[in-house]
């Protein structure tokens, strides 16, 4: 199974495709869709949509997992992230992908075993779980990989519980 993980943001949307191979996970690709700050928001959103469509067309994921907006003190930032999330969800729906959504604490719990893990701990576990020589860069790509890993771990648990 190929899982597309997405860490949405207006300036940088991270993505990663992780393939489950038996009991292990392998990173297929990881990267970001960047949008310049001087570009009007509608064009930035279109660029995110187009960038994710390209990833979907090239890597053919079976399912997608998207990080939810959990909390933000800055309402303006929260709004722009929400818009980027909406566009990401639209790209996934248009591609016909099943979608799972996880909060940051759910991702941290699934990847590190601790829902309040710091960013460095999550990144290090992404590196270990995917058997990588280094942590994926930039951070948004590593965060997207963590979201994909979260999906695989939760799907395994669901399968065990369903019998």
HELIX and SHEET records of a PDB file:
HELIX    1   1 UNK A   41  UNK A   59  1                                  19    
HELIX    2   2 UNK A   75  UNK A   94  1                                  20    
HELIX    3   3 UNK A  104  UNK A  112  1                                   9    
HELIX    4   4 UNK A  119  UNK A  129  1                                  11    
HELIX    5   5 UNK A  139  UNK A  162  1                                  24    
SHEET    1   A 5 UNK A  24  UNK A  34  0                                        
SHEET    2   A 5 UNK A  12  UNK A  21 -1                                        
SHEET    3   A 5 UNK A   2  UNK A   7 -1                                        
SHEET    4   A 5 UNK A  63  UNK A  67  1                                        
SHEET    5   A 5 UNK A  98  UNK A 102  1                                        
END                                                                             
